[in-house]
């Protein structure tokens, strides 16, 4: 199931469990996150999810909601980046011009909608000073009472916040309250960017292809080894969301050429294309030697990327490359593949 499908306010428990394989994959960081998710979900303390854009923070929040004792309640989202102080009361309480939703006949605010459920505050570090004070009151007292109201009913709400920024830096710069940070960060979860969990990319990509093939009645073939290697080598600035959109395009167009250009054009992707040397009309070149050197460079790039994907485990990398362990050691030595964790040395 894709992120775009998960728009309903509540989840059925077994549906959430079915999604865990997709969300967590096989990487060490994600499996560690999965191991503590059930315990985290069953508590009702505030959670702060940190992660880059597109890593799936909202989807993780929905999973936590679906695994919690409040899963039969609503999952209500507020994007804090678009909620200035003048709208915060109306967003949370449907409170306008001194009247509450109960007296003006309008729909209930987000706070009432989230009662006995989960309130998800996305981009929480974007809140201004006034909104931060209101959120702190909600966390401290369990209610949010406008200045002219005195009957504030306590709310049973699980609050999950998310940010793609660095809260500690926001605190240091004076744009985010330190006391609020400690309130929302009772449990902190980090979603790593896709470039830090490359071993999960093939499974995620194939999942998206199968999903979009079924959704759009397409017949895109399974990903080839060549394309899979290119996907693992890409740096994914847009993370899982970018991978999802790319696989949607692949499924609809049914051709690797539809996405190879994007994989090779991004300046951050460390392209799997060797640099072509300068060619001058005034001198000749040896096609054989130039080609040999380009193949050598290309091979070194591939080996490095596969080793990175397998956290520099040589045995796993050799299996992924379908070569013997001894052959990999020879190529690593002859190509001078460097392990950045051991400066000044080739792979141990």
C-alpha positions in Angstrom: 0.0 0.0 0.0 1.4 3.4 -0.9 1.5 6.5 1.3 -1.2 8.1 -0.8 -3.6 5.4 0.1 -3.3 5.9 3.8 -5.6 8.9 4.1 -8.4 7.5 6.3 -8.6 8.7 9.9 -8.3 5.3 11.5 -6.8 1.9 10.8 -7.9 -1.6 11.5 -5.3 -3.4 13.5 -4.6 -6.3 11.1 -4.2 -3.8 8.2 -1.4 -2.0 10.1 0.4 -5.3 10.8 0.3 -6.1 7.1 2.1 -2.9 6.4 5.1 -3.4 8.7 7.1 -5.4 6.2 6.9 -2.5 3.7 7.7 0.2 6.1 10.7 -1.4 7.9 12.5 -3.6 5.4 15.6 -5.4 6.3 18.1 -2.7 7.2 19.5 -2.7 10.7 18.2 0.8 11.6 14.7 0.1 10.5 14.6 -3.3 12.2 15.7 -1.7 15.4 12.8 0.8 15.0 10.4 -2.0 14.3 11.5 -3.9 17.4 10.3 -1.2 19.7 7.3 0.0 17.8 4.7 -2.0 19.6 5.9 -0.9 23.0 6.0 2.7 21.9 2.6 2.5 20.4 0.9 1.1 23.5 2.1 3.9 25.6 0.3 7.2 25.4 3.2 9.6 25.9 4.1 12.2 23.2 6.3 11.1 20.4 8.6 13.1 18.2 9.5 11.6 14.8 12.5 13.2 13.0 13.5 12.5 9.4 14.1 14.1 6.1 11.3 14.9 3.6 9.8 11.9 2.1 11.1 9.3 4.6 7.5 8.4 5.7 7.0 10.3 9.0 3.3 10.5 8.6 3.0 6.9 7.6 4.9 5.9 10.7 2.7 8.0 12.8 -0.4 6.3 11.3 1.1 2.9 12.1 1.7 3.9 15.7 -1.9 5.1 15.9 -3.1 1.8 14.4 -1.2 -0.3 16.9 -2.3 1.8 19.9 -5.2 1.4 22.3 -6.7 4.5 20.6 -6.8 3.0 17.2 -10.6 3.1 17.0 -10.4 6.9 17.4 -9.5 9.3 14.6 -6.1 10.2 13.3 -6.1 14.0 12.8 -3.3 15.8 11.1 -2.4 19.5 11.3 0.4 20.9 9.2 2.1 23.4 11.5 3.9 25.2 8.7 0.5 26.5 7.5 -1.0 27.2 10.9 -0.3 30.8 12.0 -1.3 32.0 15.5 -4.4 33.7 14.2 -5.7 30.3 12.9 -4.5 28.0 15.6 -7.6 28.4 17.8 -9.9 27.9 14.8 -7.9 24.9 13.6 -7.9 23.2 17.0 -11.1 24.3 18.5 -13.2 25.7 15.6 -13.2 28.8 17.8 -13.9 32.1 16.0 -14.8 35.6 17.3 -15.3 34.5 20.9 -17.6 31.6 19.9 -16.9 28.0 20.1 -18.1 25.3 17.7 -20.8 24.4 20.2 -22.3 27.9 20.2 -21.8 28.9 16.6 -23.1 25.7 15.0 -19.9 25.0 13.1 -18.0 21.7 12.8 -15.9 20.7 15.8 -12.2 21.6 15.7 -9.3 19.2 15.3 -8.9 18.8 19.0 -12.4 17.5 19.4 -12.0 15.3 16.4 -8.9 13.8 17.8 -10.3 13.1 21.3 -9.8 9.4 22.1 -7.5 9.3 19.1 -4.3 10.8 17.8 -3.4 14.3 16.9 -0.5 14.5 14.4 1.4 17.8 14.3 3.6 17.8 11.2 6.5 20.2 10.9 6.1 21.1 14.6 9.3 23.2 14.6 7.6 25.7 12.2 5.1 26.8 14.9 5.5 30.4 15.9 6.0 31.5 19.5 2.2 32.0 20.3 1.3 28.5 18.9 4.2 26.9 20.8 2.7 28.3 24.0 -0.7 26.9 23.2 0.7 23.5 22.4 2.7 23.5 25.7 -0.5 24.3 27.5 -2.3 21.3 25.8 0.6 19.0 26.8 0.8 20.2 30.4 -2.9 20.5 31.2 -4.6 18.1 28.7 -6.8 20.9 27.4 -6.6 24.1 25.3 -8.8 26.9 26.7 -9.1 30.2 24.8 -8.8 33.3 27.0 -12.6 33.9 27.1 -13.5 30.3 27.9 -13.4 28.7 31.4 -15.0 25.2 30.8 -12.1 23.5 29.1 -12.7 19.7 29.1 -9.6 17.5 29.4 -8.9 15.6 26.3 -7.7 12.0 25.9 -5.4 12.5 23.0 -2.2 10.9 21.9 0.1 13.6 20.4 2.7 12.7 17.8 4.9 15.4 16.3 7.2 15.3 13.3 9.9 17.5 11.8 12.4 17.3 9.0 14.6 19.9 10.8 16.9 19.8 13.7 15.1 20.8 16.9 18.3 21.3 18.9 19.4 23.8 16.3 16.1 25.5 16.5 16.4 25.7 20.3 19.9 27.2 20.0 18.7 29.8 17.5 15.8 30.8 19.8 13.0 29.8 17.4 11.8 26.8 19.4 11.0 26.5 23.1 13.3 24.1 25.0 10.5 23.2 27.5 8.2 22.3 24.6 10.9 20.2 23.0 11.2 18.1 26.2 7.4 17.7 26.4 7.0 16.4 22.8 10.2 14.3 22.8 9.3 11.9 25.6 10.0 9.2 23.0 12.1 10.2 20.0 12.1 8.2 16.8 14.4 8.8 13.8 13.6 7.7 10.2 16.9 7.4 8.3 17.1 8.7 4.8 16.9 6.1 2.0 20.6 6.5 1.2 21.3 5.1 4.7 19.2 2.0 4.1 20.2 1.0 0.6 19.6 -2.7 1.2 15.9 -1.9 1.5 15.7 -0.2 -1.9 15.2 -3.4 -4.1 12.3 -4.6 -1.9 10.6 -1.2 -1.7 11.0 -0.7 -5.5 9.6 -4.1 -6.4 6.7 -3.6 -4.0 5.8 -0.3 -5.7 6.0 -1.8 -9.1 3.7 -4.7 -8.2 1.3 -2.3 -6.5 1.1 0.2 -9.4 0.9 -2.7 -11.9 -2.2 -3.9 -10.1 -3.6 -0.4 -9.6 -3.2 0.8 -13.2 -3.6 -2.6 -14.8 0.0 -2.4 -16.2 2.4 -5.1 -17.0 5.8 -3.5 -16.3 8.4 -6.3 -15.9 10.3 -7.0 -12.7 13.3 -4.8 -12.2 16.4 -6.0 -13.9 19.7 -6.5 -12.0 21.2 -3.5 -13.8 18.4 -1.2 -12.9 18.3 -2.5 -9.3 22.0 -1.7 -9.0 21.4 1.8 -10.3 18.6 2.3 -7.8 20.8 1.3 -4.9 23.5 3.7 -6.1 21.2 6.7 -6.3 21.3 9.1 -3.4 17.5 9.7 -3.2 17.2 13.3 -2.1 13.4 12.8 -2.0 13.7 9.5 -0.2 10.8 6.9 -0.3 8.4 9.4 -1.8 10.7 9.9 -4.8 11.2 6.2 -5.2 7.5 5.6 -5.1 6.9 8.2 -7.8 9.7 6.9 -10.0 8.3 3.3 -9.8 4.9 4.7 -10.6 6.3 6.1 -13.8 8.2 2.9 -14.6 5.0 0.9 -14.1 2.9 3.1 -16.3 5.5 3.5 -19.1 6.8 0.0 -18.8 10.4 0.9 -19.7 13.6 1.3 -17.9 14.5 4.2 -20.2 11.7 6.1 -18.6 13.6 6.5 -15.3 17.3 5.9 -16.2 17.7 9.5 -17.2 16.7 10.7 -13.8 19.0 8.2 -12.1 22.0 9.4 -14.2 21.2 13.2 -14.2 21.1 14.0 -10.5 24.3 15.6 -9.3 24.1 14.0 -5.9 23.8 10.4 -7.3 27.5 9.7 -7.9 26.5 8.5 -11.4 27.5 5.0 -12.5 29.0 6.5 -15.6 32.8 6.9 -16.1 34.0 10.3 -17.1 35.0 10.6 -20.8 38.5 12.0 -21.1 39.2 15.2 -22.9 39.6 14.6 -26.7 41.5 17.0 -28.9 41.7 17.1 -32.7 45.4 17.8 -32.5 46.4 14.5 -31.0 45.4 10.9 -31.2 44.2 8.6 -28.4 44.4 4.9 -27.8 40.8 3.7 -27.9 41.8 0.4 -26.3 43.6 2.0 -23.3 40.9 4.7 -22.8 38.1 2.1 -22.9 40.0 -0.1 -20.5 40.5 2.7 -18.0 36.8 3.7 -18.2 35.7 0.1 -17.6 38.1 0.0 -14.6 36.6 3.2 -13.2 33.1 2.0 -13.8 33.8 -1.3 -12.0 35.3 0.5 -9.1 32.2 2.6 -8.7 29.9 -0.4 -8.8 32.0 -2.3 -6.2 32.1 0.7 -3.9 28.3 1.2 -4.1 27.6 -2.5 -3.4 30.0 -2.5 -0.5 28.3 0.7 0.9 24.9 -0.9 0.5 26.1 -3.9 2.5 27.9 -1.8 5.1 31.3 -3.0 3.8 30.6 -6.6 4.5 32.7 -8.3 1.8 31.0 -11.7 1.9 27.6 -10.2 1.3 28.9 -7.9 -1.4 30.5 -10.8 -3.2 27.2 -12.7 -3.2 25.4 -9.6 -4.4 27.9 -9.2 -7.3 27.7 -12.9 -8.1 31.5 -13.2 -7.9 33.7 -15.2 -5.6 34.9 -13.8 -2.3 38.5 -14.1 -3.6 37.7 -12.3 -6.8 36.2 -9.4 -4.9 39.3 -9.1 -2.7 41.5 -9.0 -5.8 39.3 -6.3 -7.4 39.2 -4.3 -4.2 43.0 -4.3 -4.0 43.7 -3.7 -7.7 41.1 -0.9 -7.9 42.1 0.6 -4.6 38.6 0.7 -3.3 38.8 2.7 0.0 36.7 2.1 3.1 36.0 5.7 4.5 35.7 4.3 8.0 39.4 3.2 7.8 41.2 6.2 6.4 44.3 5.6 4.4 43.7 1.9 3.8 41.9 -0.2 1.3 39.3 -2.6 2.6 40.6 -4.8 5.5 
